[in-house]
Amino acid sequence: MHSVERKGREKRPFLMEKNFVRQLKKKNEQALLHVIDHYGWVQKTVVKRQMGTLPHL
């Protein structure tokens, strides 16, 4: 997980599960990285299943 160092504080995860959607809407690149890191396997699985059912051209 990506983290940000803050002055006088320990490192904390930059994005929490509850606010990454809000950050995506604000076009925060770190939010996109968060989604890819945590949910990329879901996208890969869906694409592989759908592409596997298409007839070869």
C-alpha positions as CSV (number, residue, x, y, z in Angstrom):
1,M,0.0,0.0,0.0
2,H,1.2,3.5,-0.7
3,S,1.9,5.8,2.1
4,V,2.6,9.4,2.7
5,E,5.0,10.8,5.3
6,R,3.6,13.6,7.3
7,K,5.5,16.1,9.5
8,G,5.6,15.0,13.1
9,R,3.5,11.8,12.4
10,E,4.3,8.3,11.5
11,K,3.6,6.9,8.0
12,R,0.0,6.1,7.5
13,P,-1.8,4.5,4.5
14,F,-2.6,7.4,2.1
15,L,-6.0,6.0,1.2
16,M,-8.4,4.1,3.3
17,E,-11.0,1.8,1.9
18,K,-13.7,4.3,2.8
19,N,-12.4,7.2,0.8
20,F,-10.7,5.9,-2.3
21,V,-13.8,6.4,-4.4
22,R,-14.0,10.1,-3.4
23,Q,-10.3,10.4,-4.3
24,L,-10.8,8.8,-7.7
25,K,-13.5,11.3,-8.5
26,K,-11.0,14.0,-7.7
27,K,-8.7,12.4,-10.2
28,N,-6.1,11.4,-7.6
29,E,-3.5,9.2,-9.2
30,Q,-2.7,7.5,-5.9
31,A,-6.3,6.3,-5.6
32,L,-6.0,4.6,-9.0
33,L,-2.8,2.9,-7.9
34,H,-4.7,1.8,-4.8
35,V,-7.5,0.3,-6.9
36,I,-5.0,-1.5,-9.2
37,D,-3.1,-2.9,-6.2
38,H,-6.2,-4.2,-4.3
39,Y,-8.7,-5.0,-7.1
40,G,-6.6,-5.7,-10.2
41,W,-7.0,-9.4,-9.8
42,V,-10.8,-9.0,-10.2
43,Q,-10.5,-7.1,-13.4
44,K,-8.0,-9.7,-14.8
45,T,-10.3,-12.6,-13.9
46,V,-13.4,-10.9,-15.6
47,V,-11.5,-10.0,-18.7
48,K,-10.0,-13.5,-19.0
49,R,-13.4,-15.2,-18.6
50,Q,-15.1,-12.9,-21.1
51,M,-12.3,-13.0,-23.7
52,G,-12.2,-16.8,-23.4
53,T,-15.8,-17.1,-24.6
54,L,-15.3,-15.0,-27.7
55,P,-15.0,-16.8,-31.0
56,H,-11.7,-16.5,-32.7
57,L,-11.7,-14.0,-35.6
